Amino acid sequence: IYMHADSRLYVDGTLVVNGTKKDSVIFQGDRLDRKYFGNEGYPGEWGGLYFSPKSRKSVLNYAILRNCGSTTGIGLAAAIWATPDSVNDNDFQLRMYSTIIENSIGYGIVGFGSTIYGQNCLVHNCGAQGLATFEGGQYYFDNCNFVTYGNKKISHIDNPTVALINYRDIDDYNYVAGPLDAQLRNCVIWGSLETECFINKKGNSTVDVKLINCAIRSSEQIPSYVTSTNNIINTDPSFKDANGGDFRLNENSPLKDKGISISGLDRDLDDKPRTGVPDIGCYEY
C-alpha cells in the first residue's frame, strides 16, 4: 500500500489486513526518488493509521508500517493513533498480530482511552514512544518488542520506549485522566536510555498495570501499585544485531525460556513454533 506524502488512512469502521509471513502487507511512502538516497526510507514519509472512536474490531495480521509519522496537517505524529473507544462492544478496537512498526518519526502506537491488543509485534526506531497510553484505556500486549536505540534518522535522547500513563496534561496544572488497564506479558522494553519504561498516574481513576515476565531497562523503581512479576530488569537481552534492526536472540540470551505460556500463542513473528517454555519477546530462539 503506497501512501502519498502527509497522507493518513482514517478508519471509521473496520480495517482488516490479512497478510502472511511470506506475503506481508506493507504500508509505506510512494516517493519515487529513493535511488538518490541509496534506496533508503526516511521517517515521516506519510502519516499513519488513525482509528476513530467509531472504529471497531480492526485487525492487522502480518502488516508492516514503515517510515511514517508525518505531522503535516491535523493530528499526532504516529504510525498508529487510536482515539477513545465509543462502541462499547466488549472487544478491542484494534488487534495486532505479527505486525512490525519501524522508523516512525513520532509514536509507534499511541492510544487515547482506546482499546488495543498486540501479539508477536515488533515496534522499533520511533522518535517518540513505541507505545504510549493517554487518558486511560485498555492495552494488552503479549510477546511484543518495544525497542529504540536511535540512529542517524531517529533521535532517541529523552523519550522512553514505553509510557503507561492514565492522563494527558493540558498545562502545568490541569489534566484529563481516565481508568487505565494495561497488561504486558513476555514483552521487551529496551533501548539506549537508562530508563525505557515510564509509568505514572494522576487523579482518582482506577489504574491497573501488570508487567509479567518482561525484559525491562529502567534505572527507576517500578511504582508499587504496578503488579510486577518475574521481570528481568537491566539485563541486556543479547540481540543478534540491535543497531542493524535484528532483534532475534543470540544463543546466550537471558530471555531464552523465561516467558510464560500463553494460550493460543504457539508461533513467533518468524512463524517459528514456540515449544516448551517460551522465550521473552517476539522472536523464539
SEBATOR-630768 format. One record per residue (C-alpha): x, y, z. Coordinates in steps of 0.001 Angstrom, whole numbers, always signed. Example, Ala and Ser with C-alpha at 12.3 -4.5 7.8 and 13.67 -1.06 7.14 Angstrom:
2
         X         Y         Z
    +12300     -4500     +7800
    +13670     -1060     +7140
This chain:
285
         X         Y         Z
        +0        +0        +0
     +1752     +3165     -1183
      +796     +6276      +772
     +1351     +9782      -559
     +3308    +12356     +1434
     +1450    +13610     +4532
     -1493    +11262     +3919
     -3181     +9224     +6638
     -5612     +6325     +6434
     -8698     +7079     +8559
    -10692     +4137     +9902
    -14271     +4953    +10910
    -15442     +1347    +10693
    -13349     -1825    +10436
     -9983     -2336     +8751
     -8855     -5937     +8204
     -5342     -6633     +6936
     -4638    -10328     +6354
     -1024    -10822     +5407
     +1217    -13837     +5909
     +4869    -14259     +6832
     +5754    -14864     +3185
     +3485    -12118     +1876
     +3128     -9365     +4473
     +1064     -6270     +3704
     +3424     -3279     +3647
     +2326      +325     +4142
     +4981     +2787     +3028
     +5515     +6102     +1252
     +5247     +6453     -2522
     +8294     +8685     -3106
     +9996     +7893     -6414
    +13410     +9384     -5708
    +14789     +6646     -3466
    +17693     +5853     -5768
    +19135     +9274     -4927
    +19209     +8275     -1250
    +20604     +4789     -1627
    +17092     +3289     -1789
    +16630     +4016     +1911
    +13441     +5013     +3664
    +13117     +8062     +5890
    +10811     +8726     +8866
     +7784    +10889     +8197
     +7199     +9958     +4566
     +3464     +9589     +5296
     +1077     +9931     +8206
       -59     +6579     +9589
     -3299     +4808    +10530
     -5952     +6685    +12521
     -8683     +4749    +14343
    -11665     +6940    +15215
    -13975     +6500    +18233
    -16399     +4705    +15891
    -13821     +2188    +14694
    -14306     -1371    +15855
    -12846     -4876    +15513
     -9995     -3899    +13194
     -7244     -6464    +12662
     -3668     -6127    +11452
     -2188     -9533    +10686
     +1355     -9624     +9310
     +1356     -5940     +8435
     +4420     -3690     +8173
     +4121       +70     +8738
     +7292     +1745     +7560
     +8682     +5309     +7517
     +5549     +7024     +8801
     +4543     +9617    +11374
     +4275    +12779     +9295
     +2719    +15663    +11282
     +1757    +17895     +8380
     -1886    +18876     +8806
     -4028    +17905    +11796
     -3060    +15200    +14228
      -249    +13487    +16068
     +2911    +12049    +14617
     +2182     +8334    +14955
     +2212     +5112    +12983
      -965     +4060    +14811
     -3160     +6615    +16555
     -6286     +5312    +18309
     -8885     +7555    +19937
    -11438     +6778    +22690
    -13411     +3591    +22128
    -17076     +4646    +21953
    -18584     +1444    +20514
    -18743      -496    +23815
    -18924     -3931    +22182
    -16643     -5607    +24756
    -13980     -6087    +22096
    -10776     -4300    +21200
    -10865     -1508    +18653
     -7704     -2939    +17157
     -5993     -6312    +17309
     -2437     -6614    +16015
      -768     -9911    +15200
     +2814    -10310    +13943
     +2922     -6665    +12910
     +6054     -4536    +12514
     +6209      -778    +13014
     +9533      +798    +12134
    +11055     +4192    +11507
     +8186     +6369    +12741
     +9214     +9967    +13201
     +6840    +10123    +16182
     +4948     +7485    +18153
     +4732     +3850    +17186
     +1389     +3173    +18885
      -445     +5915    +20774
     -3862     +5480    +22372
     -6232     +7963    +23980
     -8727     +5978    +26035
     -8651     +3314    +23347
     -8571      -489    +23403
     -5712     -2327    +21664
     -4355     -5877    +21760
      -983     -6914    +20315
      +746    -10269    +19880
     +4181    -11055    +18400
     +4629     -7428    +17329
     +7867     -5508    +16823
     +7859     -1725    +17315
    +11284      -162    +16882
    +13102     +3043    +15994
    +10461     +5603    +16937
    +11135     +9283    +17600
     +8634     +9299    +20467
     +7332     +6329    +22474
     +6936     +2997    +20756
     +3858     +2579    +22966
     +2134     +5449    +24770
     -1208     +5500    +26566
     -3089     +8669    +27474
     -6407     +9282    +29268
     -6737     +5619    +30200
     -7969     +2747    +28067
     -7214      -959    +27769
     -3944     -2220    +26323
     -2862     -5865    +26340
      +370     -6995    +24672
     +1882    -10478    +24582
     +5400    -11330    +23348
     +5993     -7925    +21799
     +9224     -5942    +21421
     +9327     -2185    +22018
    +12895     -1170    +21235
    +14632     +2059    +20178
    +18327     +2826    +20117
    +18293     +5869    +17859
    +20288     +6324    +14663
    +21145     +8973    +12098
    +17453     +9295    +11219
    +15775     +8910    +14612
    +16763    +10847    +17739
    +16425     +8917    +20985
    +17615    +11130    +23822
    +14665    +11825    +26134
    +11542     +9802    +25189
    +11398     +6351    +26831
    +10285     +3490    +24625
     +7096     +2848    +26636
     +4915     +5276    +28614
     +1943     +3830    +30506
        +3     +6738    +31999
     -3695     +7395    +32607
     -3726    +11136    +31911
     -2959    +13857    +29390
     -1562    +17139    +30626
     -3351    +20234    +29366
      -940    +22652    +31035
     +1259    +22770    +34143
     -1761    +22425    +36457
     -4623    +20794    +34557
     -5002    +17362    +33018
     -7560    +14868    +31681
     -7478    +11377    +33227
     -9300     +8083    +32838
     -9176     +4456    +34054
     -6220     +2511    +32691
     -5983     -1256    +32274
     -2619     -2288    +30821
     -1030     -5719    +30769
     +2265     -6681    +29147
     +3372    -10318    +29224
     +6638    -11691    +27821
     +7447     -8284    +26338
    +10756     -6500    +25771
    +11028     -2821    +26719
    +14550     -1811    +25821
    +16756      +813    +24241
    +19735     +3075    +24737
    +18314     +5209    +27569
    +18840     +4302    +31213
    +15059     +4203    +31714
    +12876     +2969    +28856
     +9648     +2338    +30782
     +7762     +5258    +32347
     +4645     +4545    +34445
     +2638     +7204    +36243
      -917     +8068    +37301
     -2922    +11136    +38271
     -6375    +11658    +39743
     -8737     +9123    +41259
     -9283     +6931    +38187
     -8546     +3225    +38519
     -5096     +2242    +37301
     -4301     -1449    +36847
      -891     -2065    +35246
      +657     -5536    +35065
     +4169     -6371    +33849
     +4627    -10121    +33737
     +7819    -11932    +32656
     +9083     -8916    +30728
    +12619     -7704    +29989
    +12809     -4050    +31026
    +15526     -1439    +31052
    +14882     +1010    +33884
    +17071     +2786    +36392
    +13941     +3869    +38260
    +11914     +1765    +40645
     +8711      +339    +39207
     +5819     +2000    +41106
     +4405       -24    +43986
      +883       -30    +42521
     +2127     -1929    +39461
     +1891     -5719    +39508
     +5453     -6707    +38593
     +6054    -10447    +38323
     +9204    -12340    +37277
    +10588     -9460    +35220
    +14212     -9266    +34076
    +15461     -5775    +34896
    +18543     -4132    +33357
    +19988     -7303    +31866
    +20985     -6910    +28224
    +18720     -9079    +26030
    +21658    -10004    +23746
    +20062     -9264    +20385
    +21799    -10513    +17246
    +22254     -7034    +15761
    +20337     -4290    +17565
    +21912     -1467    +15551
    +21031     -3284    +12347
    +17438     -3889    +13438
    +17754     -7626    +14033
    +16175     -8312    +17425
    +16372    -12078    +17253
    +18119    -13624    +20232
    +21671    -14875    +20494
    +22297    -18323    +21913
    +23349    -16863    +25263
    +20385    -14509    +25621
    +18934    -14308    +29161
    +15468    -14077    +27593
    +15514    -17701    +26468
    +12949    -19901    +28255
    +11993    -17076    +30626
     +8451    -16381    +29404
     +5135    -17815    +30485
     +2950    -19996    +28308
       +45    -18092    +26769
     -2905    -19963    +25300
     -3088    -19659    +21522
      +375    -18131    +21174
     +2234    -21063    +19657
     +4299    -19323    +16929
     +6576    -16281    +16827
     +6977    -13329    +14442
     +9006    -15519    +12072
     +6166    -18080    +12161
     +8521    -20329    +14098
     +6890    -22723    +16597
     +7142    -21869    +20275
     +7865    -25139    +22041
     +8431    -25822    +25697
     +8915    -22745    +27865
     +8587    -19710    +25538
    +11226    -17018    +25204
    +10542    -13385    +26071
     +9885    -11180    +23065
     +8501    -11544    +19553
    +11217    -13964    +18405
    +11768    -17507    +19638
    +15372    -18653    +19561
